[in-house]
């Protein structure tokens, strides 16, 4: 599949993805990409975020490819039962451990726990070994239960602009390979 063959839906995490974030850069470069806009970025409500994502997926005109970062990942996984349109695949980056009692801010735990069923579409999950919001072992565990291909990003922090992943050319290459396999 080519990017032009899909509706690429960008699913940011907590506080949205700023202009230097790789998700914002990808959205600007991919003509068929659009971002899920949430009513409340700083105080996310799981039900609201899930319903808003489902609206975007169900409005798609082409097969959907989801590109989720951080809190966008549990948003996608919880929204799956509401999808009425086909999802061709999901590209997940930096999964937070939303069942961890030490997570801050605390209200992010309302997005947990993750469903453990195998996902109904091909999924690639990219995780860092030093992500402050989720351990690599946690990423291995959920990737295994979901049937997702796990990619080890090494020590890359939260894989966002704060950790030096604004342009993120390696991510662009991996995403292009993922698309080509769909």
N, C-alpha and C positions, 0 to 999 in steps of 0.2 A: 504494500500500500504506500502511496505517496501522501505527503501532507495535504496536498490539494484534493485528495479523495475523501478526506475525513473532516468532520467538525471536531476540532481540537479544543477541548474545554479545559482551561487553566483553573485549577482549584487551589487557591492560596490558603495559607494557614493563619494562625493568630496574628492579628494586626495587619493582615494583607501583605502583599509583596511590593516593596517600594520600587522606584524607578530604576535602581541599580541592580535589583534582584534578577537572577537568570530567568525567572518566569515572566517578568515584565519585558525583558529583552526578547524572549522567544515570541511572546504575544505580538510585539511590534514587527517581528520579521516574518511570521507565518500568517499568510493572508486568510486562512480559515480558522484562526485561533480567536477565541473570545474568553473573557474572564467571568467567572461567577462572581457577581457583586452581592455582598452580604449587607444587610441593614446595619449590623452592629459588629464591627471588626474587633473592637477592644473588649467586648463582653459577649463572647460567642455563646449562643444557645443551640445545643445540638439539634433539636427539632427544627428550628428555623433554618439552620445551615443545611440540613439534610433536605428539607422541602425545597429550598431555593435551588440546590444542585439538581434535584429531580426535575424541576421545571425546565432548567437549561437542557438537560439531557433529552427530555421528552419533546422539546421544541426543535431538536436537531433535524436537519434535512438529509444528512449523510451519516454513515457510520461514525460513531463517537469514539474518540481517543481521549482519555482523561489524563491530565498531567497534574498530579497532586503533590504538594509539599507540606510536610509537617502535619498540622491539624487538619489539613485538607484530606489526608489519608483516611482517618476514621470517618470523616464526613462522607467520603465515597463509599466506604464499606457499609456504613449504616444505611445509605440511600439505595443500595442495590435492589431491595424489594419494591421500591417505588418506580424503577426504570421501566418505561413502556417501549422504549426504542432500543435497538441493539447497540451494545458497547463492543467495539472491536478489540479494545485493549486498554490497559491502565499502566501508566509510568509513575511510580511512587518514589519519592525522594525524602529521606530523613524522617522515618516514622517515629513519632513520639511515643513514649510508654505512658499512655493515658490511664493506666491502672496503678501507676506508681504513686503512693501517698506523698512522696517528696516533690512531686511536680509543682511548679509555680507558674502562673497563678493557679490556685487550687481549683477554680471552677472549670479548668480544662479537663479535670477528671470526669466531668459529666459526659465526655465523649467516649469514655471507656465503659466496660472492657470491649476489646475488639471481638466481633464475631469470629469464630474459628473455622467456619465451613470453607471448603474449597471455593475459590472465586470462579464465577461463570465465564470468565474471559481471560485471555493471556495477560499476565501481569509481570512487570519487572520492578523490583524493589532495590533501590540503591541506598546503602547505609554506611555510615562512618563509624570508625572504631572509637572515636572520642566525642560523640555527639552528646552535649549536656542534657538533652531532652529524651534520650533513649539509648540503651546499651546495644552493642552489636549482637549480643546474645539474644536480646529481645527481638531484634529484627530477624535473626535466624529462625527463631521460634515461629513468628507470625508468617514469615515467608514459606516455611515448611507447611504450616497448616493451610495456607491459601493456595499452595501449588505454584507459588511465584518464583521466578528466577531471581536469586539474590546476587547483587553485584557489590563487592567490597570496595568502598571508596577510600580505604586507608584512613589515616588521621586527617579528616577533612572538616571537623567541627559539625555544625548544623547545616552545612552545604547551602549557605545563603550569602548575601553580600557582606555581612559582618565577618564571615569566615573566609572572605576572599573569593567567593564564587559568584561574582557579578556576571561576567561574560560566560564563564564555565564552558569552554570549548570541548572539553572531554565529555561533558554531559550532552552537548549537542550531537557529538558523534555517536554516542551510545543510543540516544533517542532516534537518530536516523536509522541505525541498525535495527532497533526495535520495530520502527514503522515498516521497514522493508520486509520483516518477517510476518507481518499481519496479513 
